[in-house]
Amino acid sequence: MTDVTSEFEAFLDGFLPADYAENYRHYRRDVKLRTEYQAAAFDAGWLVPEWGPGEGGRGLSVPDALAVKLAGARRRVPRLMNIQGAGVAAPAIRSYGTAAQRERLLRPATRGDEWWALGMSEPGAGSDLAALRTTATLADGVFTVSGQKVWTTQADEARWCALYVRTDPEARPHRGISCLILDLRSPGVEVRPIRTAGPAVESFCEVFLDEVKVPEEALLGPLHGGWGVAMSSLEHERDMIWINTWLETTRALEPTLTAPELSEHQLVRLGRSLADAEGVRLTGLRTAAQRWAGLPSPASSILKLLGSESVQRAALLSLESAGARAFDDPALFDERLESLAATIYGGTSEIQRNIIAERTLGLPKGTP
């Protein structure tokens, strides 16, 4: 253990309840603890350790920052209550925001003082951002926005939305998109929560936009340059996702590892799931090393695809191997339901396979 991870472990020892490890399933749904952890980790510089002091970090190198994040995963640190704010919106503001935007928005987004939603998915354009149809017309210093977003996490509780809109309908799909900072309290915005069967604390919503007025100074990044903003910010989400899927896979396997009896077939599946978890961990480390060296990493989509499907297999195996005992442990059913979303959020498996085929293997579009 390095000095920096020892210091982070000491911070966790002082913050987390004494029985946190033993009662993790209870605490993982503790809204108060999750909220307080985000603020405390920001204040101590552990939330985004590679960022500078005052931004939620300590200016650590990529290897040291990654060591801190992996240490946090092993300790199962509380999941951030508004993860898309700190993990996606804040990096975009930090990289592309004007001085005024960074001054006003970066700290509260990262610390969790103001929540954010991501206005990406639309009916008919889920993981395919380039197919979005929400329009924004600029005239006299004001964008007029109309359209619809769906599966917008926590839009009913968020103050802000990183809203992706089409500002140039004549340009190629990837080049006619812009990102706007939308105040969800604006006239013409209607948010409708979506009822779901799962036990998740985070809500999903539809967002309807009827000629919403957004000032030109709310443009994040260059006009018609929203694709680059989205891809850059989602790279930060990729790190969160692979660390989370590695953690969730290993955690989901714990009931199977302690099961009193497993069939031969279940033992084979257990071995595969353990290998999946290690594959996620090693591939994640490889992508981090490539990024640290300034090299492009084609493995992020492979990582997302492998990780999300490994979580599903592990959760299903634990539920099946528990047999009748699962009826005394509702958390097993909850975790199985939650795992089903892993191949959807952050880009569906179908989209990831297309990206791998086209960008990693060099296959032409439409290859069967």
ABEGO torsion letter per residue (X at the ends): XBAAAAAAAAAAAAABBAAAAAAAAAAAABAAAAAAAAAAAAAAGAABAABBBGAGBAGBBAAAAAAAAAAAAAAGBBBBABAAAAAAAAAAAAAABBAAAAAAAAAAAAAGABBBBBBABBBGBBABAAABABBBBBBGGBBBBBEBBBGBBGAAABABBBBBBBABAABBAAAABBBBBBBAABBGBBBBBBBBABABABBBBBBBBBGBBBBAAABBEBBGAAAAAAAAAAAAAAAAAAAAAAAAAAAAAAAAAABABBBAAAAAAAAAAAAAAAAAAAAAAAAAAAAAAGBBBAAAAAAAAAAAAAAAAAAAAAAAAAEAAAAABAAAAAAAAAAAAAAABGEBAAAAAAAAAAAAAGBBBGBX
